[in-house]
Amino acid sequence: MSVKSLRTKASNRAATAQARINSTASPYEKLRHALEWVMSEARAAGRDTAQDTVATITKVARELNERSRP
């Protein structure tokens, strides 16, 4: 695939995900849609970047966990 078509597909995925996130009122529903977006981007990136993606997601989850502690 050409770079232009890959960028177009990524842009379309981002627009769809952002619209889905913005259309919901519940913060948990927004979080669910955001996580679905992250997973779709990870699938689109391929297996070569899987380790980096997992490390980044794990880092964010740990930071959120630390912030939620009293």
C-alpha positions in Angstrom: 0.0 0.0 0.0 1.1 3.5 -0.6 1.9 5.9 2.2 -1.0 8.1 1.1 -3.5 5.3 1.4 -2.1 4.2 4.8 -2.5 7.8 6.1 -6.0 8.1 4.7 -7.0 4.8 6.4 -5.4 6.0 9.7 -7.2 9.3 9.4 -10.5 7.6 8.8 -10.0 5.4 11.8 -9.2 8.4 14.0 -12.2 10.4 12.8 -14.5 7.4 13.4 -13.1 6.8 16.9 -13.2 10.4 17.9 -16.8 10.8 16.7 -17.7 7.7 18.7 -16.0 9.0 21.8 -17.5 12.5 21.5 -21.0 11.1 21.0 -21.2 9.4 24.4 -22.0 11.0 27.7 -20.8 8.3 30.1 -17.1 8.6 31.1 -16.8 4.8 31.2 -18.3 4.5 27.7 -15.8 7.1 26.5 -13.0 5.1 28.0 -14.3 1.9 26.4 -14.3 3.6 23.0 -10.9 5.0 23.5 -9.5 1.6 24.4 -11.2 0.1 21.3 -9.4 2.8 19.3 -6.1 2.0 20.8 -6.6 -1.7 20.0 -7.6 -1.0 16.4 -4.4 1.1 16.0 -2.3 -1.7 17.5 -3.8 -4.2 15.1 -3.2 -1.9 12.2 0.4 -1.3 13.2 1.2 -5.0 12.9 3.2 -7.5 14.9 6.5 -5.7 14.5 5.5 -2.9 16.9 3.5 -5.1 19.3 6.1 -5.0 22.0 6.4 -1.2 21.9 2.6 -0.9 21.9 2.2 -3.2 24.9 4.9 -1.3 26.8 3.2 2.0 26.1 -0.3 0.8 27.1 1.1 -0.8 30.3 2.9 2.4 31.2 -0.3 4.4 30.8 -2.3 1.9 32.8 0.2 2.0 35.6 0.1 5.8 35.7 -3.7 5.8 35.8 -3.5 3.2 38.7 -1.1 5.4 40.6 -3.2 8.5 40.1 -6.4 6.7 41.4 -4.8 5.8 44.7 -5.7 8.0 47.7 
